[in-house]
Amino acid sequence: MTAPAMDQREIDIVDAAMRVVLRYGMARTTMSDVAQEAGISRQTLYAIFSSKDELLRAIIRHLANRTVAEIEAEFARTSDLGERLDAVIWQIAGRSFELLRASPDADDIVSGFNAACKEELERNTARYRTLIEAMLQPYSERISGTGMSVPALADFIQKSTLTLKHEAADMAHLKTLAGSLKTLVLQVARPAN
């Protein structure tokens, strides 16, 4: 479930747009701001991204591509479920939490992305859930033995990570919540000693 790849010029523009959005918030960011940050004309920006909504969807896609690549790299590095859970939780919740906390108007960013980009967010949620299901698959017998299914547990993990990044009071709180989530999942997935 790979998203369309962006070329380097698109990535540079998306990176510039992310900087502007983090600086000003979603509502106050204009295409002119993005063009100036990217060092291109508005006409060039509109030739590549025809609207602010299209640019916002590209930001979400770019962040998700990066998140998926990081999780896959960690999965290739280790087969330990605990380490893989750490990677999933950090990449989906921790990094987003840090980005949002760096912005003076995090609520505007979250609401702006939700309104303009619901379909893109849903597509990426499915990508994350697929990765989590693959991570849990080797433990399917144990998970089934607890009365759960791999898809249900993957959905729970994905939704919980989303909640972590939006509800944690600070990074210490996020880490405490993440530790609790990890402990619960390991209790369900790992065989009793």
Residue pairs with C-beta under 8 A, 6 or more apart in sequence:
1 126
1 127
1 130
3 61
3 64
3 65
3 123
3 124
3 127
4 61
5 65
6 14
6 58
6 61
6 62
6 65
9 48
10 48
10 49
10 58
11 62
12 38
13 34
13 38
13 40
13 45
13 48
13 49
13 55
13 58
14 55
14 58
14 59
14 62
15 62
16 34
16 37
16 38
16 39
17 29
17 34
17 37
17 38
17 55
17 56
17 58
17 59
18 59
18 62
18 63
19 37
20 29
20 33
20 34
20 37
21 29
21 59
21 103
21 109
21 112
22 99
22 102
22 103
22 109
23 103
23 104
24 33
24 105
25 103
25 104
25 105
25 108
25 109
25 112
26 56
26 105
26 108
26 109
26 111
26 112
26 113
26 116
27 105
27 108
27 112
28 105
28 108
29 52
30 52
31 42
31 45
31 46
31 52
31 55
32 42
34 45
34 55
35 41
35 42
35 44
35 45
38 45
45 55
49 55
49 58
52 116
53 116
53 117
56 112
56 113
56 116
56 117
57 116
57 117
57 119
57 120
59 113
60 113
60 117
60 120
60 121
60 124
61 120
61 124
63 96
64 124
64 127
64 128
67 91
67 92
67 95
67 124
67 128
68 127
68 128
68 131
70 87
70 91
71 87
71 88
71 91
71 92
71 128
71 131
72 131
74 83
74 84
74 87
74 91
75 84
75 87
75 131
75 134
75 135
77 83
78 84
81 135
81 139
81 185
81 186
81 189
81 190
82 182
82 186
84 135
85 135
85 157
85 181
85 182
85 185
85 186
86 178
86 182
88 128
88 131
88 132
88 135
88 157
88 161
89 161
89 164
89 178
89 181
89 182
90 178
92 128
92 158
92 161
92 162
92 165
93 161
93 162
93 164
93 165
93 168
93 174
93 178
94 165
94 171
94 174
94 178
96 165
97 164
97 165
97 168
97 171
97 174
98 171
100 106
100 109
100 110
100 165
101 171
103 109
110 166
113 121
114 121
125 158
125 162
128 158
128 161
129 151
129 154
129 155
129 158
132 154
132 157
132 158
133 150
133 151
133 154
136 143
136 150
136 153
136 154
136 189
137 150
139 150
139 189
139 190
140 150
142 188
142 189
142 190
142 191
143 149
143 150
143 153
143 188
143 189
144 150
146 188
148 188
153 185
153 188
153 189
157 181
157 185
160 181
161 181
164 174
164 177
164 178
164 181
165 174
167 177
168 174
168 177
